[in-house]
Amino acid sequence: MTNVRLDANGMPKAPVYDATAPLAHRSAVTAVDGADPAESAGIDTSGYRECRLDLDLSGVGVTSLEVQALFWNPRVSAWFGGGRYSVTSTGRHALLVACRGQKVFLKVTGFSGTSFSLGVDYCLS
């Protein structure tokens, strides 16, 4: 039987999102990623539906930073590119990715400006 959460009266509860505490995914990224990462670099989202990625971007002359969510396909042992997201200013930005239990990695695919430093945290729900 499926694990169902019950209330004090023994009745099934509606779906509940139990978010994880934020953890570091990437830190001090200062260049566009030249290649896909190793499988081990991905975020294991088993048992979760969504992954919120918190981007902390600083830099000089930043006009555009483009990132892409990658999803791991274990059958062919390769990453597949998902949606792309562009940031046009420094600061803190959040990105929500529907992961449905798949391994996820946030790849930096483009940059326009003088220099940047990117940190990425994640939490699952």
Secondary structure, DSSP 8 states (H G I E B T S, - for coil): -----B-TTS-B----------EEEEEEE-S---S---GGGSB--TT-SEEEEEEEEEEES--EEEEEEEEEETTTTEEEEEEEEEE-SSEEEEEEEE-TT--EEEEEEEEESSEEEEEEEEEE-
